[in-house]
Amino acid sequence: VPGADSEGAGPILSGWLSENTSPHHKTFLKSQEAGAYQAQLACRGDGTITLTAGELDEEQLSAEPIVCDNETIAFDVTTAATGMQIVMDLEGAPTIYALSLQRMG
């Protein structure tokens, strides 16, 4: 996952999810500029993390959830208004994750 000092780098989120303590994580990035971003999600562990992202006020986020199973995945996120929400859900064993956002253009 790219470092925070990369040009156009956005926030980096990292942590772990566990079925017993924190299987659901929601992050609100209220001041994130609108635009197109390339995101990278790295997850390590025996669980599966499903990620959705989109506008702050949307109930239905990205049409296609991103599923991470002990791998690193790159995907696009586009917002039309300031702010973004990211939701991660875990199924299975405890798993660590790192998510970065890189503004495109």
PANU-333907 format. One line per field, with one value per residue (C-alpha): residue number from 1; chain; x, y, z. Coordinates in Angstrom, 2 decimals. Example, Ala and Ser with C-alpha at 12.3 -4.5 7.8 and 13.67 -1.06 7.14 Angstrom:
<nodes>
n: 1 / 2
chain: A / A
c1: 12.30 / 13.67
c2: -4.50 / -1.06
c3: 7.80 / 7.14
</nodes>
This chain:
<nodes>
n: 1 / 2 / 3 / 4 / 5 / 6 / 7 / 8 / 9 / 10 / 11 / 12 / 13 / 14 / 15 / 16 / 17 / 18 / 19 / 20 / 21 / 22 / 23 / 24 / 25 / 26 / 27 / 28 / 29 / 30 / 31 / 32 / 33 / 34 / 35 / 36 / 37 / 38 / 39 / 40 / 41 / 42 / 43 / 44 / 45 / 46 / 47 / 48 / 49 / 50 / 51 / 52 / 53 / 54 / 55 / 56 / 57 / 58 / 59 / 60 / 61 / 62 / 63 / 64 / 65 / 66 / 67 / 68 / 69 / 70 / 71 / 72 / 73 / 74 / 75 / 76 / 77 / 78 / 79 / 80 / 81 / 82 / 83 / 84 / 85 / 86 / 87 / 88 / 89 / 90 / 91 / 92 / 93 / 94 / 95 / 96 / 97 / 98 / 99 / 100 / 101 / 102 / 103 / 104 / 105
chain: A / A / A / A / A / A / A / A / A / A / A / A / A / A / A / A / A / A / A / A / A / A / A / A / A / A / A / A / A / A / A / A / A / A / A / A / A / A / A / A / A / A / A / A / A / A / A / A / A / A / A / A / A / A / A / A / A / A / A / A / A / A / A / A / A / A / A / A / A / A / A / A / A / A / A / A / A / A / A / A / A / A / A / A / A / A / A / A / A / A / A / A / A / A / A / A / A / A / A / A / A / A / A / A / A
c1: 0.00 / 1.54 / 2.86 / 1.25 / 4.07 / 3.13 / 1.80 / -2.01 / -2.03 / -5.14 / -5.65 / -4.34 / -6.52 / -5.14 / -6.11 / -7.65 / -11.11 / -12.27 / -15.61 / -15.73 / -14.79 / -15.04 / -16.44 / -17.91 / -15.99 / -17.36 / -15.18 / -16.45 / -13.90 / -15.88 / -13.32 / -12.13 / -12.19 / -14.64 / -13.08 / -11.67 / -9.40 / -7.50 / -7.73 / -5.58 / -6.72 / -4.28 / -5.59 / -3.68 / -5.23 / -7.67 / -10.80 / -12.49 / -13.06 / -15.83 / -15.44 / -17.91 / -17.24 / -19.09 / -20.71 / -21.23 / -25.02 / -25.57 / -27.17 / -26.26 / -22.52 / -20.41 / -22.39 / -19.79 / -18.38 / -14.63 / -13.78 / -10.29 / -9.05 / -5.37 / -4.30 / -3.86 / -6.51 / -6.62 / -9.96 / -11.51 / -13.72 / -15.36 / -17.31 / -19.21 / -19.38 / -16.93 / -16.68 / -16.54 / -17.59 / -15.87 / -17.47 / -15.62 / -17.20 / -15.30 / -16.33 / -14.14 / -10.88 / -9.21 / -7.62 / -5.43 / -5.91 / -4.39 / -6.30 / -4.86 / -6.48 / -4.61 / -6.31 / -6.21 / -5.50
c2: 0.00 / 3.36 / 5.64 / 8.88 / 10.91 / 9.88 / 12.67 / 12.82 / 10.46 / 10.42 / 8.91 / 5.48 / 3.31 / 0.26 / -2.07 / -5.45 / -6.96 / -9.87 / -11.72 / -11.50 / -7.84 / -5.79 / -7.55 / -4.30 / -1.03 / 2.21 / 5.25 / 8.71 / 10.88 / 14.12 / 16.44 / 14.12 / 16.05 / 14.90 / 13.13 / 9.89 / 7.78 / 4.57 / 2.58 / -0.33 / -2.77 / -5.25 / -7.89 / -10.64 / -13.45 / -16.30 / -14.12 / -12.38 / -8.61 / -7.14 / -3.41 / -0.90 / 2.81 / 5.87 / 9.20 / 10.20 / 10.31 / 7.17 / 4.14 / 1.92 / 2.28 / 0.87 / -1.36 / -4.12 / -4.85 / -5.48 / -8.85 / -9.28 / -12.73 / -12.63 / -10.48 / -6.91 / -5.46 / -2.17 / -0.61 / 2.76 / 4.97 / 8.13 / 10.70 / 13.73 / 15.63 / 16.31 / 13.36 / 9.60 / 6.65 / 3.28 / 0.19 / -3.06 / -6.31 / -9.42 / -13.02 / -15.62 / -15.46 / -12.23 / -10.34 / -7.23 / -4.64 / -1.51 / 0.75 / 3.67 / 6.24 / 7.93 / 10.87 / 10.49 / 13.56
c3: 0.00 / -1.02 / 1.69 / 2.84 / 1.27 / -2.31 / -4.55 / -4.30 / -1.34 / 0.79 / 4.21 / 5.12 / 7.31 / 9.06 / 11.85 / 12.43 / 12.43 / 14.61 / 14.68 / 18.49 / 19.00 / 15.80 / 12.71 / 11.30 / 10.78 / 9.29 / 8.59 / 7.60 / 5.78 / 6.03 / 4.42 / 1.64 / -1.66 / -4.31 / -7.26 / -8.58 / -6.38 / -6.79 / -3.59 / -2.48 / 0.19 / 1.68 / 4.06 / 5.84 / 7.84 / 7.44 / 7.36 / 4.44 / 4.45 / 2.29 / 1.62 / 0.20 / -0.35 / -1.60 / -0.79 / 2.85 / 2.59 / 0.50 / 2.09 / -0.86 / -1.40 / -4.24 / -6.57 / -6.45 / -2.99 / -2.87 / -1.32 / 0.14 / 1.13 / 2.21 / -0.75 / -2.03 / -4.35 / -6.28 / -7.20 / -8.08 / -5.91 / -7.29 / -5.31 / -6.61 / -3.31 / -0.48 / 1.89 / 1.63 / 3.73 / 3.84 / 5.37 / 6.08 / 7.25 / 8.34 / 7.96 / 9.64 / 11.55 / 12.74 / 9.85 / 9.61 / 6.87 / 5.35 / 2.96 / 1.02 / -1.26 / -4.11 / -5.87 / -9.65 / -11.79
</nodes>
